């Protein structure tokens, strides 16, 4: 994986492996319950991943981490909006098409059922 430049920040979408399989077949990631409710696709920065995993995906097995490069997202579709604790989070106001995913990383659980982030995150 090439490291993103300042203008090409990596953003992340946590999703069930089954949803990613569906995206590979249909060309787009199915909306999660939260995404459908809120009208956008919830993403996280690298710094936000641990909190997002703990808060929304605790002990959930069989997850993958989709890596998106901001430069490849549709123009105007990415908005940073205040969310948890007044912190700005990246929100995608477009379909998350499979072709936008630069890399898919594993999110295994450790012996205490906590997610293990890939090295470097």
Rosetta constraint file for C-alpha pairs under 8 A:
AtomPair CA 1 CA 103 HARMONIC 7.64 0.50
AtomPair CA 4 CA 8 HARMONIC 5.03 0.50
AtomPair CA 4 CA 9 HARMONIC 5.48 0.50
AtomPair CA 4 CA 10 HARMONIC 6.31 0.50
AtomPair CA 4 CA 69 HARMONIC 7.32 0.50
AtomPair CA 5 CA 9 HARMONIC 6.43 0.50
AtomPair CA 7 CA 70 HARMONIC 7.65 0.50
AtomPair CA 7 CA 71 HARMONIC 6.96 0.50
AtomPair CA 8 CA 69 HARMONIC 5.74 0.50
AtomPair CA 8 CA 70 HARMONIC 5.27 0.50
AtomPair CA 8 CA 71 HARMONIC 5.10 0.50
AtomPair CA 9 CA 69 HARMONIC 5.69 0.50
AtomPair CA 9 CA 70 HARMONIC 5.37 0.50
AtomPair CA 9 CA 71 HARMONIC 7.47 0.50
AtomPair CA 10 CA 45 HARMONIC 7.11 0.50
AtomPair CA 10 CA 46 HARMONIC 7.63 0.50
AtomPair CA 10 CA 67 HARMONIC 6.41 0.50
AtomPair CA 10 CA 68 HARMONIC 5.61 0.50
AtomPair CA 10 CA 69 HARMONIC 4.69 0.50
AtomPair CA 10 CA 70 HARMONIC 6.26 0.50
AtomPair CA 11 CA 43 HARMONIC 6.47 0.50
AtomPair CA 11 CA 44 HARMONIC 5.81 0.50
AtomPair CA 11 CA 45 HARMONIC 5.08 0.50
AtomPair CA 11 CA 46 HARMONIC 6.90 0.50
AtomPair CA 11 CA 67 HARMONIC 5.93 0.50
AtomPair CA 11 CA 68 HARMONIC 5.09 0.50
AtomPair CA 11 CA 69 HARMONIC 6.17 0.50
AtomPair CA 11 CA 70 HARMONIC 6.79 0.50
AtomPair CA 11 CA 90 HARMONIC 7.75 0.50
AtomPair CA 12 CA 43 HARMONIC 5.44 0.50
AtomPair CA 12 CA 44 HARMONIC 5.13 0.50
AtomPair CA 12 CA 45 HARMONIC 6.18 0.50
AtomPair CA 12 CA 46 HARMONIC 7.13 0.50
AtomPair CA 12 CA 49 HARMONIC 7.79 0.50
AtomPair CA 12 CA 65 HARMONIC 6.44 0.50
AtomPair CA 12 CA 66 HARMONIC 5.51 0.50
AtomPair CA 12 CA 67 HARMONIC 4.91 0.50
AtomPair CA 12 CA 68 HARMONIC 5.99 0.50
AtomPair CA 13 CA 42 HARMONIC 7.01 0.50
AtomPair CA 13 CA 43 HARMONIC 4.98 0.50
AtomPair CA 13 CA 44 HARMONIC 6.51 0.50
AtomPair CA 13 CA 65 HARMONIC 5.79 0.50
AtomPair CA 13 CA 66 HARMONIC 5.02 0.50
AtomPair CA 13 CA 67 HARMONIC 6.78 0.50
AtomPair CA 13 CA 68 HARMONIC 7.79 0.50
AtomPair CA 14 CA 43 HARMONIC 7.71 0.50
AtomPair CA 14 CA 53 HARMONIC 7.94 0.50
AtomPair CA 14 CA 63 HARMONIC 6.85 0.50
AtomPair CA 14 CA 64 HARMONIC 6.01 0.50
AtomPair CA 14 CA 65 HARMONIC 4.76 0.50
AtomPair CA 14 CA 66 HARMONIC 6.33 0.50
AtomPair CA 15 CA 19 HARMONIC 6.51 0.50
AtomPair CA 15 CA 20 HARMONIC 7.08 0.50
AtomPair CA 15 CA 63 HARMONIC 5.58 0.50
AtomPair CA 15 CA 64 HARMONIC 5.65 0.50
AtomPair CA 15 CA 65 HARMONIC 6.53 0.50
AtomPair CA 15 CA 66 HARMONIC 7.59 0.50
AtomPair CA 16 CA 20 HARMONIC 6.75 0.50
AtomPair CA 16 CA 62 HARMONIC 6.05 0.50
AtomPair CA 16 CA 63 HARMONIC 4.38 0.50
AtomPair CA 16 CA 64 HARMONIC 6.10 0.50
AtomPair CA 17 CA 21 HARMONIC 6.30 0.50
AtomPair CA 17 CA 62 HARMONIC 5.79 0.50
AtomPair CA 17 CA 63 HARMONIC 5.24 0.50
AtomPair CA 17 CA 64 HARMONIC 5.62 0.50
AtomPair CA 18 CA 22 HARMONIC 6.26 0.50
AtomPair CA 19 CA 23 HARMONIC 6.23 0.50
AtomPair CA 19 CA 29 HARMONIC 6.29 0.50
AtomPair CA 19 CA 30 HARMONIC 6.24 0.50
AtomPair CA 20 CA 24 HARMONIC 6.29 0.50
AtomPair CA 20 CA 29 HARMONIC 6.34 0.50
AtomPair CA 20 CA 64 HARMONIC 7.85 0.50
AtomPair CA 21 CA 25 HARMONIC 6.50 0.50
AtomPair CA 22 CA 26 HARMONIC 5.99 0.50
AtomPair CA 22 CA 27 HARMONIC 7.86 0.50
AtomPair CA 22 CA 28 HARMONIC 7.62 0.50
AtomPair CA 22 CA 29 HARMONIC 6.76 0.50
AtomPair CA 22 CA 30 HARMONIC 7.24 0.50
AtomPair CA 23 CA 27 HARMONIC 4.98 0.50
AtomPair CA 23 CA 28 HARMONIC 4.49 0.50
AtomPair CA 23 CA 29 HARMONIC 4.40 0.50
AtomPair CA 23 CA 30 HARMONIC 6.78 0.50
AtomPair CA 23 CA 97 HARMONIC 7.29 0.50
AtomPair CA 23 CA 98 HARMONIC 5.77 0.50
AtomPair CA 24 CA 28 HARMONIC 7.20 0.50
AtomPair CA 24 CA 98 HARMONIC 6.17 0.50
AtomPair CA 27 CA 97 HARMONIC 5.66 0.50
AtomPair CA 27 CA 98 HARMONIC 5.21 0.50
AtomPair CA 27 CA 99 HARMONIC 7.36 0.50
AtomPair CA 28 CA 95 HARMONIC 6.62 0.50
AtomPair CA 28 CA 96 HARMONIC 5.66 0.50
AtomPair CA 28 CA 97 HARMONIC 4.07 0.50
AtomPair CA 28 CA 98 HARMONIC 5.26 0.50
AtomPair CA 29 CA 95 HARMONIC 7.35 0.50
AtomPair CA 29 CA 96 HARMONIC 5.56 0.50
AtomPair CA 29 CA 97 HARMONIC 6.15 0.50
AtomPair CA 29 CA 98 HARMONIC 6.66 0.50
AtomPair CA 31 CA 35 HARMONIC 5.51 0.50
AtomPair CA 31 CA 36 HARMONIC 5.65 0.50
AtomPair CA 31 CA 41 HARMONIC 7.28 0.50
AtomPair CA 32 CA 36 HARMONIC 6.13 0.50
AtomPair CA 33 CA 37 HARMONIC 6.14 0.50
AtomPair CA 34 CA 38 HARMONIC 6.05 0.50
AtomPair CA 34 CA 42 HARMONIC 7.90 0.50
AtomPair CA 35 CA 39 HARMONIC 5.79 0.50
AtomPair CA 35 CA 40 HARMONIC 5.30 0.50
AtomPair CA 35 CA 41 HARMONIC 5.01 0.50
AtomPair CA 35 CA 42 HARMONIC 6.24 0.50
AtomPair CA 36 CA 40 HARMONIC 6.99 0.50
AtomPair CA 39 CA 93 HARMONIC 7.36 0.50
AtomPair CA 40 CA 91 HARMONIC 6.13 0.50
AtomPair CA 40 CA 92 HARMONIC 5.53 0.50
AtomPair CA 40 CA 93 HARMONIC 4.84 0.50
AtomPair CA 40 CA 94 HARMONIC 6.92 0.50
AtomPair CA 41 CA 91 HARMONIC 5.67 0.50
AtomPair CA 41 CA 92 HARMONIC 4.89 0.50
AtomPair CA 41 CA 93 HARMONIC 6.50 0.50
AtomPair CA 41 CA 94 HARMONIC 7.42 0.50
AtomPair CA 41 CA 95 HARMONIC 7.65 0.50
AtomPair CA 41 CA 96 HARMONIC 7.34 0.50
AtomPair CA 42 CA 89 HARMONIC 7.98 0.50
AtomPair CA 42 CA 90 HARMONIC 6.81 0.50
AtomPair CA 42 CA 91 HARMONIC 5.11 0.50
AtomPair CA 42 CA 92 HARMONIC 6.63 0.50
AtomPair CA 43 CA 89 HARMONIC 7.03 0.50
AtomPair CA 43 CA 90 HARMONIC 5.31 0.50
AtomPair CA 43 CA 91 HARMONIC 5.68 0.50
AtomPair CA 43 CA 92 HARMONIC 7.14 0.50
AtomPair CA 44 CA 48 HARMONIC 5.52 0.50
AtomPair CA 44 CA 49 HARMONIC 5.96 0.50
AtomPair CA 44 CA 52 HARMONIC 7.52 0.50
AtomPair CA 44 CA 89 HARMONIC 6.24 0.50
AtomPair CA 44 CA 90 HARMONIC 6.00 0.50
AtomPair CA 45 CA 49 HARMONIC 6.46 0.50
AtomPair CA 45 CA 89 HARMONIC 7.41 0.50
AtomPair CA 45 CA 90 HARMONIC 7.26 0.50
AtomPair CA 46 CA 121 HARMONIC 6.10 0.50
AtomPair CA 47 CA 121 HARMONIC 7.85 0.50
AtomPair CA 48 CA 52 HARMONIC 6.17 0.50
AtomPair CA 49 CA 53 HARMONIC 6.01 0.50
AtomPair CA 50 CA 54 HARMONIC 6.18 0.50
AtomPair CA 51 CA 55 HARMONIC 5.93 0.50
AtomPair CA 52 CA 56 HARMONIC 5.73 0.50
AtomPair CA 52 CA 57 HARMONIC 7.21 0.50
AtomPair CA 53 CA 57 HARMONIC 4.79 0.50
AtomPair CA 53 CA 58 HARMONIC 5.97 0.50
AtomPair CA 53 CA 115 HARMONIC 7.32 0.50
AtomPair CA 54 CA 58 HARMONIC 4.84 0.50
AtomPair CA 58 CA 113 HARMONIC 7.93 0.50
AtomPair CA 58 CA 114 HARMONIC 6.93 0.50
AtomPair CA 58 CA 115 HARMONIC 7.78 0.50
AtomPair CA 59 CA 109 HARMONIC 7.06 0.50
AtomPair CA 59 CA 113 HARMONIC 5.04 0.50
AtomPair CA 59 CA 114 HARMONIC 5.78 0.50
AtomPair CA 59 CA 115 HARMONIC 7.07 0.50
AtomPair CA 61 CA 108 HARMONIC 7.27 0.50
AtomPair CA 61 CA 109 HARMONIC 6.81 0.50
AtomPair CA 62 CA 107 HARMONIC 7.33 0.50
AtomPair CA 62 CA 108 HARMONIC 7.12 0.50
AtomPair CA 63 CA 106 HARMONIC 6.96 0.50
AtomPair CA 63 CA 107 HARMONIC 5.58 0.50
AtomPair CA 63 CA 108 HARMONIC 7.34 0.50
AtomPair CA 64 CA 104 HARMONIC 6.58 0.50
AtomPair CA 64 CA 105 HARMONIC 5.71 0.50
AtomPair CA 64 CA 106 HARMONIC 4.91 0.50
AtomPair CA 64 CA 107 HARMONIC 5.32 0.50
AtomPair CA 65 CA 104 HARMONIC 5.68 0.50
AtomPair CA 65 CA 105 HARMONIC 4.96 0.50
AtomPair CA 65 CA 106 HARMONIC 6.21 0.50
AtomPair CA 65 CA 107 HARMONIC 6.51 0.50
AtomPair CA 66 CA 101 HARMONIC 6.19 0.50
AtomPair CA 66 CA 102 HARMONIC 7.57 0.50
AtomPair CA 66 CA 103 HARMONIC 6.07 0.50
AtomPair CA 66 CA 104 HARMONIC 4.75 0.50
AtomPair CA 66 CA 105 HARMONIC 6.46 0.50
AtomPair CA 67 CA 101 HARMONIC 5.74 0.50
AtomPair CA 67 CA 102 HARMONIC 5.53 0.50
AtomPair CA 67 CA 103 HARMONIC 5.06 0.50
AtomPair CA 67 CA 104 HARMONIC 6.14 0.50
AtomPair CA 67 CA 105 HARMONIC 7.63 0.50
AtomPair CA 68 CA 72 HARMONIC 7.52 0.50
AtomPair CA 68 CA 73 HARMONIC 7.83 0.50
AtomPair CA 68 CA 100 HARMONIC 6.32 0.50
AtomPair CA 68 CA 101 HARMONIC 5.08 0.50
AtomPair CA 68 CA 102 HARMONIC 5.54 0.50
AtomPair CA 68 CA 103 HARMONIC 7.37 0.50
AtomPair CA 69 CA 73 HARMONIC 7.03 0.50
AtomPair CA 69 CA 100 HARMONIC 7.73 0.50
AtomPair CA 69 CA 101 HARMONIC 7.68 0.50
AtomPair CA 69 CA 102 HARMONIC 6.77 0.50
AtomPair CA 70 CA 78 HARMONIC 7.81 0.50
AtomPair CA 72 CA 100 HARMONIC 6.33 0.50
AtomPair CA 73 CA 77 HARMONIC 6.92 0.50
AtomPair CA 73 CA 78 HARMONIC 7.19 0.50
AtomPair CA 73 CA 100 HARMONIC 6.70 0.50
AtomPair CA 74 CA 78 HARMONIC 7.67 0.50
AtomPair CA 74 CA 94 HARMONIC 7.53 0.50
AtomPair CA 77 CA 92 HARMONIC 5.51 0.50
AtomPair CA 77 CA 93 HARMONIC 4.78 0.50
AtomPair CA 77 CA 94 HARMONIC 5.87 0.50
AtomPair CA 78 CA 90 HARMONIC 6.56 0.50
AtomPair CA 78 CA 91 HARMONIC 5.71 0.50
AtomPair CA 78 CA 92 HARMONIC 4.72 0.50
AtomPair CA 78 CA 93 HARMONIC 6.29 0.50
AtomPair CA 79 CA 90 HARMONIC 5.73 0.50
AtomPair CA 79 CA 91 HARMONIC 5.28 0.50
AtomPair CA 79 CA 92 HARMONIC 6.52 0.50
AtomPair CA 79 CA 93 HARMONIC 7.56 0.50
AtomPair CA 80 CA 88 HARMONIC 5.43 0.50
AtomPair CA 80 CA 89 HARMONIC 5.17 0.50
AtomPair CA 80 CA 90 HARMONIC 4.47 0.50
AtomPair CA 80 CA 91 HARMONIC 6.11 0.50
AtomPair CA 81 CA 87 HARMONIC 7.81 0.50
AtomPair CA 81 CA 88 HARMONIC 4.80 0.50
AtomPair CA 81 CA 89 HARMONIC 5.40 0.50
AtomPair CA 81 CA 90 HARMONIC 6.53 0.50
AtomPair CA 81 CA 91 HARMONIC 7.04 0.50
AtomPair CA 82 CA 86 HARMONIC 5.16 0.50
AtomPair CA 82 CA 87 HARMONIC 5.14 0.50
AtomPair CA 82 CA 88 HARMONIC 4.12 0.50
AtomPair CA 82 CA 89 HARMONIC 6.14 0.50
AtomPair CA 83 CA 87 HARMONIC 5.49 0.50
AtomPair CA 83 CA 88 HARMONIC 5.91 0.50
AtomPair CA 83 CA 89 HARMONIC 6.22 0.50
AtomPair CA 84 CA 88 HARMONIC 7.97 0.50
AtomPair CA 92 CA 96 HARMONIC 7.73 0.50
AtomPair CA 96 CA 100 HARMONIC 6.92 0.50
AtomPair CA 97 CA 101 HARMONIC 7.49 0.50
AtomPair CA 105 CA 118 HARMONIC 7.13 0.50
AtomPair CA 106 CA 117 HARMONIC 7.96 0.50
AtomPair CA 106 CA 118 HARMONIC 7.23 0.50
AtomPair CA 107 CA 115 HARMONIC 5.87 0.50
AtomPair CA 107 CA 116 HARMONIC 5.83 0.50
AtomPair CA 107 CA 117 HARMONIC 6.04 0.50
AtomPair CA 107 CA 118 HARMONIC 7.26 0.50
AtomPair CA 108 CA 115 HARMONIC 5.60 0.50
AtomPair CA 108 CA 116 HARMONIC 5.61 0.50
AtomPair CA 108 CA 117 HARMONIC 7.81 0.50
AtomPair CA 109 CA 113 HARMONIC 4.92 0.50
AtomPair CA 109 CA 114 HARMONIC 5.12 0.50
AtomPair CA 109 CA 115 HARMONIC 4.44 0.50
AtomPair CA 109 CA 116 HARMONIC 5.91 0.50
AtomPair CA 110 CA 114 HARMONIC 5.42 0.50
AtomPair CA 110 CA 115 HARMONIC 6.28 0.50
AtomPair CA 110 CA 116 HARMONIC 6.43 0.50
AtomPair CA 117 CA 121 HARMONIC 6.15 0.50
